[in-house]
């Protein structure tokens, strides 16, 4: 009879996500993972598969825990511009909090792995399309409410997606609230 796991897979996956988010995929070794997760190699491989499968699981966890919660700010609102501002404020709060200089896990993965890892590219691409769609819906609401006259809503949704990703990159080297807020101010001003 197989032994029962002596750890909670969700808890150790969360620890793996944190380490990958901080270090990146390539710089994170199996040795670092088992130490950080508090499990042995056999448990890692039998529960999560290889390092790449664990990383993909960590991406999914990030998407469920962090990205979906932030995107829901755009999707669950009846507001247009106000929901876009709340979304960016939530990003800035995360990026300027203690430990926030890790940036965005998905942005980090896009720049590190997407050019040569099809699974990472597929997942980060889907995430960016989800974000773009959420911005588009908020822009439609803004247009309907007369907050903006712009008709190229898809272009502006891509622009806002790019702004969000750029904030994630900038937060890794200069997580200054004032700078991030000024970028968002200019970006939202461009909509009017």
MARLO-399262 format. One line per 8 residues: their letters; for each residue x, y, z of C-alpha. Coordinates in Angstrom, 3 decimals, padded with zeros to 6 digits. Each point is the difference from the previous one (the first is absolute). Example, Ala and Ser with C-alpha at 12.3 -4.5 7.8 and 13.67 -1.06 7.14 Angstrom:
AS> 012.300,-004.500,007.800 | 001.370,003.440,-000.660
***
This chain:
XXXXXXXX> 000.000,000.000,000.000 | 001.419,003.416,-000.965 | 000.899,002.390,002.798 | -002.215,003.000,000.548 | 001.533,003.316,-000.953 | 001.406,001.801,003.004 | -000.491,003.397,-001.597 | -002.784,002.001,-001.577
XXXXXXXX> 000.584,000.140,-003.779 | -001.702,003.397,-000.246 | 002.243,001.477,002.673 | 003.214,-001.259,-001.579 | -001.184,001.051,-003.479 | -000.476,003.489,001.424 | 003.588,-000.100,001.265 | 001.240,-001.125,-003.426
XXXXXXXX> -001.952,002.831,-001.635 | 001.637,002.499,002.329 | 003.490,-001.300,-000.760 | -000.537,-000.102,-003.782 | -001.549,003.468,000.137 | 003.000,001.352,001.894 | 002.819,-001.823,-001.803 | -001.450,-000.920,-003.397
XXXXXXXX> -000.068,-003.437,-001.577 | 003.601,-000.390,-001.094 | 001.560,001.292,003.216 | -002.109,-002.312,002.169 | 001.583,-003.398,000.548 | -001.645,-003.186,001.228 | 002.181,000.258,003.101 | -001.352,003.498,000.682
XXXXXXXX> -003.554,-001.189,-000.580 | 000.117,-002.958,002.398 | 001.626,002.189,002.650 | -002.512,002.833,-000.419 | -002.997,-002.320,-000.265 | 001.115,-002.114,002.948 | -000.406,-003.318,-001.827 | 002.409,-002.540,-001.454
XXXXXXXX> 000.758,-000.597,-003.683 | -002.098,-003.145,-000.174 | -003.031,001.862,001.361 | 000.537,002.843,-002.459 | 000.204,-002.334,-002.997 | -002.807,-002.343,001.102 | -002.373,002.859,000.787 | 000.797,002.606,-002.642
XXXXXXXX> 002.036,-001.745,-002.700 | 003.198,001.616,-001.194 | 001.143,003.588,000.554 | -001.787,001.216,-003.118 | -003.311,-001.555,001.032 | 000.381,001.516,003.461 | 000.663,003.375,-001.604 | -003.130,-000.280,-002.152
XXXXXXXX> -001.961,-000.882,003.131 | 001.461,003.067,001.715 | -001.071,002.138,-002.974 | -003.526,-001.365,000.309 | -000.015,000.701,003.743 | 001.120,003.594,-000.624 | -002.686,000.403,-002.629 | -002.719,-001.286,002.345
XXXXXXXX> 001.185,001.815,003.096 | 001.332,003.343,-001.177 | -000.743,000.719,-003.644 | -003.644,-001.080,000.012 | -000.672,002.027,003.151 | 001.472,003.122,-001.550 | -001.689,-000.479,-003.377 | -003.331,-000.491,001.780
XXXXXXXX> 000.279,003.658,001.053 | -000.571,000.829,-003.667 | -002.506,-002.740,-000.744 | -002.213,000.228,003.090 | -000.589,003.730,-000.217 | -002.667,002.075,-001.684 | 002.490,002.873,-000.219 | 002.180,000.882,-002.942
XXXXXXXX> 002.945,002.279,000.746 | -000.417,-000.427,003.769 | 000.440,-003.785,-000.286 | 003.138,000.492,-002.107 | 001.389,002.356,002.654 | -000.855,-002.507,002.785 | 001.750,-002.764,-001.944 | 003.187,002.040,-000.382
XXXXXXXX> -000.186,001.150,003.632 | -000.127,-003.658,001.077 | 003.061,-000.758,-002.147 | 001.883,002.968,001.425 | -000.930,-001.025,003.535 | 001.398,-003.482,-000.642 | 003.114,001.225,-001.780 | 000.852,002.516,002.724
XXXXXXXX> -000.763,-002.291,002.946 | 002.816,-001.744,001.799 | 001.266,-002.697,-002.353 | -001.855,001.598,-002.917 | 003.139,000.543,-002.006 | -000.416,-003.543,-001.299 | -002.167,001.592,-002.678 | -002.660,-002.090,-001.718
XXXXXXXX> 000.541,-003.761,-000.197 | -001.610,-000.160,-003.465 | 002.029,002.921,-001.320 | 003.172,-001.548,001.382 | -000.874,-003.286,-001.697 | -000.816,001.735,-003.272 | 003.409,001.615,-000.178 | 001.966,-002.987,001.290
XXXXXXXX> -001.661,-003.058,-001.531 | -002.631,000.830,-002.606 | 002.508,000.484,-002.840 | 001.126,-003.638,000.236 | -002.556,-001.873,002.133 | -003.273,-000.740,-001.784 | -001.925,-000.910,003.161 | 001.043,003.230,001.742
XXXXXXXX> -000.749,001.994,-003.154 | -003.484,-001.499,-000.256 | -000.817,000.748,003.641 | 001.398,003.522,000.057 | -001.684,000.750,-003.322 | -003.355,-001.148,001.394 | 000.537,002.157,003.086 | 000.742,003.082,-002.124
XXXXXXXX> -003.090,-000.610,-002.131 | -002.108,-000.326,003.164 | 001.362,003.306,001.278 | -000.525,001.678,-003.370 | -003.615,-001.220,-000.131 | -000.638,001.331,003.508 | 001.403,003.397,-000.967 | -002.110,-000.038,-003.168
XXXXXXXX> -003.190,-000.649,001.995 | 000.850,002.843,002.386 | 000.641,002.286,-002.971 | -003.372,-000.922,-001.526 | -001.638,000.965,003.304 | 001.967,003.255,000.021 | -001.062,000.770,-003.548 | -003.645,-000.812,000.759
XXXXXXXX> 000.114,002.312,003.046 | 001.465,002.807,-002.129 | 003.314,-000.015,001.872 | 001.953,-000.451,-003.222 | -000.716,000.678,-003.665 | 002.696,-002.304,-001.319 | -001.175,-002.659,-002.448 | 003.213,-002.051,-000.294
XXXXXXXX> -000.781,-001.917,003.180 | 002.004,-003.102,-000.951 | 003.080,002.145,-000.568 | -000.443,001.687,003.371 | -000.601,-003.354,001.710 | 003.365,-001.182,-001.389 | 001.584,003.279,001.099 | -001.274,-000.451,003.575
XXXXXXXX> 001.142,-003.639,000.019 | 003.437,001.184,-001.064 | -000.057,002.653,002.721 | -000.817,-002.619,002.650 | 002.831,-002.222,-001.204 | 002.399,002.925,-000.101 | -000.855,000.861,003.599 | 000.893,-003.571,000.972
XXXXXXXX> 003.406,000.334,-001.644 | 000.704,003.455,001.413 | -001.045,-001.110,003.498 | 002.860,-002.519,-000.019 | 002.606,002.748,-000.179 | -001.741,003.107,001.342 | -003.150,-000.699,002.007 | -000.635,003.690,000.668
XXXXXXXX> -003.692,000.674,000.551 | 000.321,003.543,-001.392 | 001.523,-001.209,-003.265 | -002.512,-002.826,-000.454 | -002.934,002.321,000.773 | 001.245,002.584,-002.498 | 000.176,-002.665,-002.732 | -003.573,-001.044,000.742
XXXXXXXX> -001.151,003.641,000.036 | 001.452,000.548,-003.469 | -001.432,-003.288,-001.278 | -003.504,000.740,001.253 | 000.289,003.593,-001.230 | 000.699,-001.324,-003.485 | -003.457,-001.575,-000.019 | -001.795,003.325,000.295
***
